[in-house]
Amino acid sequence: MKKMLVPALVLASVSAAAVPAAAQSYNNRPGYNQNYGGWQSINVRQTNLDRRIDVGVRNGQISRREATRLRGEFNSLLRLEANYRRGGLTAWERSDLDRRFDRLSAQIREERRDRDNRRH
Protein backbone atom coordinates (compact mmCIF):
# COMPACT_ATOMS: atom_id res chain seq x y z
CA MET A 1 0.00 0.00 0.00
CA LYS A 2 2.82 2.43 0.90
CA LYS A 3 4.55 1.72 -2.42
CA MET A 4 1.50 2.96 -4.34
CA LEU A 5 0.81 5.92 -2.06
CA VAL A 6 4.20 7.62 -2.49
CA PRO A 7 4.09 7.82 -6.32
CA ALA A 8 0.50 9.04 -6.17
CA LEU A 9 1.46 11.82 -3.74
CA VAL A 10 4.44 12.82 -5.89
CA LEU A 11 2.25 12.94 -9.00
CA ALA A 12 -0.40 14.99 -7.19
CA SER A 13 2.14 17.51 -5.89
CA VAL A 14 3.79 17.91 -9.32
CA SER A 15 0.39 18.41 -10.95
CA ALA A 16 -0.65 20.94 -8.32
CA ALA A 17 2.53 22.95 -8.97
CA ALA A 18 2.17 22.87 -12.76
CA VAL A 19 -1.43 24.09 -12.97
CA PRO A 20 -0.88 27.55 -11.37
CA ALA A 21 2.22 28.07 -13.49
CA ALA A 22 0.28 27.38 -16.68
CA ALA A 23 -2.58 29.62 -15.59
CA GLN A 24 -0.20 32.42 -14.68
CA SER A 25 1.40 32.60 -18.12
CA TYR A 26 -2.03 32.62 -19.78
CA ASN A 27 -3.42 35.38 -17.55
CA ASN A 28 -0.40 37.63 -18.11
CA ARG A 29 -0.75 37.52 -21.87
CA PRO A 30 -0.99 41.03 -23.41
CA GLY A 31 -4.59 41.94 -24.09
CA TYR A 32 -5.99 39.19 -21.90
CA ASN A 33 -8.81 40.32 -19.64
CA GLN A 34 -10.26 37.92 -17.09
CA ASN A 35 -13.53 39.85 -16.90
CA TYR A 36 -14.42 38.84 -20.44
CA GLY A 37 -13.40 35.19 -20.37
CA GLY A 38 -10.16 35.69 -22.29
CA TRP A 39 -11.41 38.29 -24.77
CA GLN A 40 -9.28 41.35 -25.38
CA SER A 41 -10.40 44.51 -23.69
CA ILE A 42 -12.04 47.12 -25.88
CA ASN A 43 -9.08 49.47 -25.49
CA VAL A 44 -6.61 46.79 -26.59
CA ARG A 45 -8.78 45.93 -29.61
CA GLN A 46 -8.98 49.61 -30.58
CA THR A 47 -5.22 49.98 -30.32
CA ASN A 48 -4.64 46.86 -32.43
CA LEU A 49 -7.10 47.93 -35.15
CA ASP A 50 -5.59 51.41 -35.33
CA ARG A 51 -2.09 49.92 -35.56
CA ARG A 52 -3.15 47.47 -38.30
CA ILE A 53 -4.50 50.34 -40.41
CA ASP A 54 -1.25 52.30 -39.91
CA VAL A 55 0.91 49.32 -40.83
CA GLY A 56 -1.21 48.60 -43.90
CA VAL A 57 -0.77 52.17 -45.14
CA ARG A 58 2.98 52.12 -44.43
CA ASN A 59 3.43 48.80 -46.26
CA GLY A 60 1.37 49.94 -49.22
CA GLN A 61 -1.25 47.25 -48.57
CA ILE A 62 -3.96 49.83 -47.85
CA SER A 63 -4.44 52.93 -49.98
CA ARG A 64 -5.02 56.33 -48.40
CA ARG A 65 -8.63 56.26 -49.61
CA GLU A 66 -9.21 52.84 -48.03
CA ALA A 67 -7.52 54.00 -44.83
CA THR A 68 -9.78 57.08 -44.69
CA ARG A 69 -12.87 54.91 -44.99
CA LEU A 70 -11.60 52.40 -42.40
CA ARG A 71 -10.67 55.21 -40.00
CA GLY A 72 -14.14 56.73 -40.44
CA GLU A 73 -15.71 53.43 -39.43
CA PHE A 74 -13.22 53.12 -36.57
CA ASN A 75 -14.08 56.61 -35.30
CA SER A 76 -17.80 55.92 -35.48
CA LEU A 77 -17.20 52.82 -33.34
CA LEU A 78 -15.35 54.99 -30.82
CA ARG A 79 -18.33 57.36 -30.65
CA LEU A 80 -20.75 54.45 -30.26
CA GLU A 81 -18.63 53.02 -27.45
CA ALA A 82 -18.60 56.40 -25.68
CA ASN A 83 -22.42 56.52 -25.92
CA TYR A 84 -22.72 52.99 -24.55
CA ARG A 85 -20.35 53.73 -21.65
CA ARG A 86 -22.39 56.73 -20.47
CA GLY A 87 -24.95 54.52 -18.76
CA GLY A 88 -22.55 51.66 -18.05
CA LEU A 89 -21.63 48.98 -20.55
CA THR A 90 -24.21 46.17 -20.57
CA ALA A 91 -23.54 42.63 -21.81
CA TRP A 92 -25.57 43.30 -24.96
CA GLU A 93 -23.61 46.51 -25.68
CA ARG A 94 -20.31 44.69 -25.14
CA SER A 95 -21.47 41.97 -27.53
CA ASP A 96 -22.57 44.57 -30.08
CA LEU A 97 -19.18 46.31 -29.90
CA ASP A 98 -17.40 42.96 -30.23
CA ARG A 99 -19.40 42.14 -33.40
CA ARG A 100 -18.67 45.56 -34.87
CA PHE A 101 -14.95 45.34 -34.03
CA ASP A 102 -14.86 41.86 -35.59
CA ARG A 103 -16.48 43.22 -38.75
CA LEU A 104 -13.99 46.11 -38.93
CA SER A 105 -11.11 43.70 -38.33
CA ALA A 106 -12.31 41.56 -41.25
CA GLN A 107 -12.55 44.65 -43.46
CA ILE A 108 -8.98 45.64 -42.58
CA ARG A 109 -7.79 42.11 -43.32
CA GLU A 110 -9.63 42.15 -46.67
CA GLU A 111 -8.21 45.53 -47.68
CA ARG A 112 -4.68 44.45 -46.75
CA ARG A 113 -4.99 41.29 -48.88
CA ASP A 114 -6.88 42.59 -51.92
CA ARG A 115 -3.64 43.64 -53.66
CA ASP A 116 -4.94 47.11 -54.62
CA ASN A 117 -2.23 49.72 -54.93
CA ARG A 118 0.61 47.23 -54.48
CA ARG A 119 4.03 48.67 -55.21
CA HIS A 120 5.65 45.33 -56.09
C-alpha positions in Angstrom: 0.0 0.0 0.0 2.8 2.4 0.9 4.6 1.7 -2.4 1.5 3.0 -4.3 0.8 5.9 -2.1 4.2 7.6 -2.5 4.1 7.8 -6.3 0.5 9.0 -6.2 1.5 11.8 -3.7 4.4 12.8 -5.9 2.3 12.9 -9.0 -0.4 15.0 -7.2 2.1 17.5 -5.9 3.8 17.9 -9.3 0.4 18.4 -11.0 -0.6 20.9 -8.3 2.5 22.9 -9.0 2.2 22.9 -12.8 -1.4 24.1 -13.0 -0.9 27.5 -11.4 2.2 28.1 -13.5 0.3 27.4 -16.7 -2.6 29.6 -15.6 -0.2 32.4 -14.7 1.4 32.6 -18.1 -2.0 32.6 -19.8 -3.4 35.4 -17.6 -0.4 37.6 -18.1 -0.8 37.5 -21.9 -1.0 41.0 -23.4 -4.6 41.9 -24.1 -6.0 39.2 -21.9 -8.8 40.3 -19.6 -10.3 37.9 -17.1 -13.5 39.9 -16.9 -14.4 38.8 -20.4 -13.4 35.2 -20.4 -10.2 35.7 -22.3 -11.4 38.3 -24.8 -9.3 41.4 -25.4 -10.4 44.5 -23.7 -12.0 47.1 -25.9 -9.1 49.5 -25.5 -6.6 46.8 -26.6 -8.8 45.9 -29.6 -9.0 49.6 -30.6 -5.2 50.0 -30.3 -4.6 46.9 -32.4 -7.1 47.9 -35.1 -5.6 51.4 -35.3 -2.1 49.9 -35.6 -3.1 47.5 -38.3 -4.5 50.3 -40.4 -1.3 52.3 -39.9 0.9 49.3 -40.8 -1.2 48.6 -43.9 -0.8 52.2 -45.1 3.0 52.1 -44.4 3.4 48.8 -46.3 1.4 49.9 -49.2 -1.3 47.2 -48.6 -4.0 49.8 -47.8 -4.4 52.9 -50.0 -5.0 56.3 -48.4 -8.6 56.3 -49.6 -9.2 52.8 -48.0 -7.5 54.0 -44.8 -9.8 57.1 -44.7 -12.9 54.9 -45.0 -11.6 52.4 -42.4 -10.7 55.2 -40.0 -14.1 56.7 -40.4 -15.7 53.4 -39.4 -13.2 53.1 -36.6 -14.1 56.6 -35.3 -17.8 55.9 -35.5 -17.2 52.8 -33.3 -15.3 55.0 -30.8 -18.3 57.4 -30.6 -20.7 54.4 -30.3 -18.6 53.0 -27.5 -18.6 56.4 -25.7 -22.4 56.5 -25.9 -22.7 53.0 -24.5 -20.4 53.7 -21.7 -22.4 56.7 -20.5 -24.9 54.5 -18.8 -22.6 51.7 -18.1 -21.6 49.0 -20.6 -24.2 46.2 -20.6 -23.5 42.6 -21.8 -25.6 43.3 -25.0 -23.6 46.5 -25.7 -20.3 44.7 -25.1 -21.5 42.0 -27.5 -22.6 44.6 -30.1 -19.2 46.3 -29.9 -17.4 43.0 -30.2 -19.4 42.1 -33.4 -18.7 45.6 -34.9 -15.0 45.3 -34.0 -14.9 41.9 -35.6 -16.5 43.2 -38.8 -14.0 46.1 -38.9 -11.1 43.7 -38.3 -12.3 41.6 -41.2 -12.5 44.7 -43.5 -9.0 45.6 -42.6 -7.8 42.1 -43.3 -9.6 42.1 -46.7 -8.2 45.5 -47.7 -4.7 44.5 -46.8 -5.0 41.3 -48.9 -6.9 42.6 -51.9 -3.6 43.6 -53.7 -4.9 47.1 -54.6 -2.2 49.7 -54.9 0.6 47.2 -54.5 4.0 48.7 -55.2 5.6 45.3 -56.1 
